[in-house]
């Protein structure tokens, strides 16, 4: 079996700190490193469609999943796990590109709802298809059974941390 970066790092740690049980690092470090690879690949897909970053796609995708109802900027910020200020900047960029529109909430004239434009819908649908292709490529080394096991384990961890 080949050694990866984590194997080499842990071997080095065992030499300088043999008293520590760093076995949790075997999982956590690999998840973090895999996330970086996956994020880089998805950023590449997003930029190939003219978006500045994957976060823009995440915002458009959240709107697309709601159908035509729209979401408030705060709801989008919570979904994206960013500040409302960060979401305002993102929405300004997406609105300037013609992918989203701000509308007054018909139930509360003080509030705004963000909606996709027709161009935004077309973009996010195409981008989602390309994203799925990239994700499949990322998971190719795993069997269907291993993917199912990994899915279950990751879901269990996320639910433990309240990701509902």
C-alpha positions as CSV (number, residue, x, y, z in Angstrom):
1,X,0.0,0.0,0.0
2,X,1.2,3.5,-0.9
3,X,1.7,6.1,1.8
4,X,0.0,9.5,1.5
5,X,0.9,12.8,3.1
6,X,-1.0,12.0,6.3
7,X,0.9,8.7,6.7
8,X,4.2,10.5,6.4
9,X,3.2,13.3,8.8
10,X,1.9,10.9,11.4
11,X,5.1,8.8,11.2
12,X,7.1,12.0,11.8
13,X,4.9,12.9,14.8
14,X,5.3,9.4,16.3
15,X,9.1,10.0,16.3
16,X,8.9,13.3,18.2
17,X,5.8,12.6,20.3
18,X,5.4,8.8,20.7
19,X,3.3,9.4,23.8
20,X,0.3,10.9,21.9
21,X,-2.4,8.8,20.2
22,X,-2.9,10.8,17.0
23,X,-5.0,8.2,15.3
24,X,-7.9,10.7,14.9
25,X,-5.6,12.7,12.6
26,X,-5.7,9.8,10.2
27,X,-9.3,10.6,9.5
28,X,-9.6,14.3,10.1
29,X,-6.5,15.3,8.2
30,X,-7.6,13.2,5.2
31,X,-11.1,14.8,5.2
32,X,-9.6,18.3,5.3
33,X,-7.2,17.5,2.5
34,X,-9.9,15.8,0.4
35,X,-12.2,18.8,0.9
36,X,-9.4,21.1,-0.5
37,X,-9.1,18.9,-3.6
38,X,-12.9,18.8,-4.1
39,X,-13.3,22.6,-3.5
40,X,-10.5,23.3,-6.0
41,X,-12.2,21.1,-8.6
42,X,-15.6,22.7,-8.1
43,X,-14.1,26.2,-8.1
44,X,-12.6,25.2,-11.5
45,X,-16.0,24.2,-12.8
46,X,-17.6,27.5,-11.5
47,X,-14.9,29.6,-13.1
48,X,-15.3,27.8,-16.4
49,X,-18.8,29.2,-16.4
50,X,-17.6,32.7,-15.7
51,X,-18.4,32.8,-12.0
52,X,-15.7,34.1,-9.8
53,X,-15.9,31.3,-7.2
54,X,-17.8,28.2,-6.1
55,X,-19.7,30.2,-3.5
56,X,-21.5,32.1,-6.3
57,X,-22.7,28.7,-7.6
58,X,-23.8,27.7,-4.1
59,X,-26.0,30.8,-3.9
60,X,-27.5,30.3,-7.3
61,X,-28.1,26.6,-6.5
62,X,-29.9,27.4,-3.3
63,X,-32.2,29.7,-5.2
64,X,-32.8,27.2,-7.9
65,X,-33.8,24.5,-5.4
66,X,-36.5,26.8,-4.0
67,X,-38.3,26.9,-7.3
68,X,-39.7,30.4,-8.0
69,X,-40.3,31.4,-4.4
70,X,-37.1,33.2,-3.7
71,X,-35.1,33.5,-0.5
72,X,-34.1,36.4,1.7
73,X,-30.5,37.5,1.8
74,X,-30.3,36.3,5.4
75,X,-31.6,32.9,4.5
76,X,-29.0,32.7,1.7
77,X,-26.2,33.8,4.1
78,X,-27.2,31.1,6.6
79,X,-27.3,28.4,3.9
80,X,-23.8,29.6,2.7
81,X,-22.4,29.9,6.2
82,X,-21.2,33.4,5.5
83,X,-22.0,36.8,7.1
84,X,-24.9,38.9,5.8
85,X,-22.3,41.4,4.6
86,X,-20.5,38.8,2.6
87,X,-23.8,37.7,1.1
88,X,-24.6,41.3,0.1
89,X,-21.4,41.5,-1.8
90,X,-22.1,38.2,-3.5
91,X,-25.6,39.2,-4.4
92,X,-24.3,42.5,-5.8
93,X,-21.9,40.6,-8.0
94,X,-24.6,38.1,-9.2
95,X,-27.1,40.9,-9.8
96,X,-24.6,42.9,-11.8
97,X,-23.9,39.8,-13.9
98,X,-27.7,39.4,-14.6
99,X,-28.2,36.2,-12.7
100,X,-30.4,37.3,-9.8
101,X,-32.9,40.1,-9.0
102,X,-34.0,41.6,-5.8
103,X,-37.7,42.0,-5.2
104,X,-39.8,43.4,-2.4
105,X,-41.3,40.6,-0.3
106,X,-45.0,40.7,-1.0
107,X,-45.7,39.7,2.7
108,X,-43.3,42.3,4.2
109,X,-42.6,45.4,2.2
110,X,-39.5,46.1,4.4
111,X,-37.9,42.8,3.3
112,X,-36.3,41.6,0.1
113,X,-36.5,38.3,-1.7
114,X,-33.8,37.2,-4.1
115,X,-34.9,35.5,-7.3
116,X,-33.0,33.9,-10.2
117,X,-33.4,35.5,-13.6
118,X,-33.9,33.3,-16.6
119,X,-30.2,33.6,-17.4
120,X,-29.4,32.6,-13.8
121,X,-31.6,29.5,-14.1
122,X,-30.0,28.4,-17.3
123,X,-26.5,29.0,-15.9
124,X,-27.1,27.1,-12.6
125,X,-28.7,24.1,-14.5
126,X,-25.7,23.8,-16.8
127,X,-23.2,24.3,-14.0
128,X,-25.0,21.7,-11.8
129,X,-24.6,19.1,-14.5
130,X,-20.9,19.9,-14.9
131,X,-20.5,19.8,-11.1
132,X,-22.1,16.4,-10.9
133,X,-19.7,15.1,-13.6
134,X,-16.7,16.5,-11.6
135,X,-18.0,14.9,-8.4
136,X,-18.4,11.5,-10.1
137,X,-14.8,11.8,-11.3
138,X,-13.7,12.6,-7.8
139,X,-15.3,9.5,-6.4
140,X,-14.3,7.1,-9.2
141,X,-11.7,5.2,-7.1
142,X,-14.5,4.1,-4.7
143,X,-16.8,1.2,-5.3
144,X,-20.6,1.8,-4.9
145,X,-20.5,-0.1,-1.6
146,X,-17.6,2.1,-0.3
147,X,-19.5,5.2,-1.4
148,X,-22.6,4.1,0.5
149,X,-20.5,3.4,3.6
150,X,-18.7,6.8,3.3
151,X,-22.0,8.5,2.8
152,X,-23.5,7.0,5.9
153,X,-20.4,7.8,8.0
154,X,-20.1,11.4,6.9
155,X,-23.9,11.9,7.5
156,X,-23.5,10.5,11.0
157,X,-20.7,12.9,11.7
158,X,-22.6,15.9,10.3
159,X,-25.7,15.1,12.2
160,X,-23.7,14.8,15.4
161,X,-22.6,18.4,14.8
162,X,-26.2,19.6,14.2
163,X,-26.1,19.8,10.4
164,X,-29.8,19.2,9.8
